[in-house]
């Protein structure tokens, strides 16, 4: 004697979705992409809080208004690439960093992940 199903089928049956793959959503070039944890509050005015996890793509060519990770005077900084008085600067909305011989753009920030309580949100 076999088992017989009873009751109603789930209304969600047939609407299952595939699992979310953050790698495919956030990383376009895996060989040139890495994560960087933002350890300052300098970019809060630009929407990035201290502790945000940044997705940095070294293969992207930075253009104006891109958020970039740069090395300036021995420090790693996250800033927006902008133009001021005809010169390229890097800004956090409060102060500008002029380009010098010691300024190196590490990569373009393509996404950020901010932690909320016990979970993560993109």
URVEN-V526509 format. One line per field, one symbol per residue. ss: DSSP state (~ for helix, > for strand, _ for the rest). phi: phi as a letter, one per 30 degrees, with the letter a starting at -180 (. if undefined). psi: psi as a letter, one per 40 degrees, with the letter a starting at -180 (. if undefined). A space follows every 50 residues. Layout:
ss=???
phi=???
psi=???
This chain:
ss=_____________________~~~~~___~~~>>>>>______~~~____ __>>>>>_________>>>>>>__>>>>>>>>>>__>>>>>____>>>__ ___>>>>>>>>>>>>>__>>>_
phi=.cdcdbjcddddejcdcdddcddddcccbedccbcbddcbcecddcjcde jdcccccdddddbeiddbcbcbhicdbcbcdbbbhicdbbbcjcbccddb dcdbddacdcabbcdbhcbcbc
psi=hiihiiaiiheeheeiiiihhddddehdgddehiihhheiededeeehih eihhhhheehhiiieihihihhfeihihihhihhfeihihieediihihi dehhhdihheiihhhhbeiii.
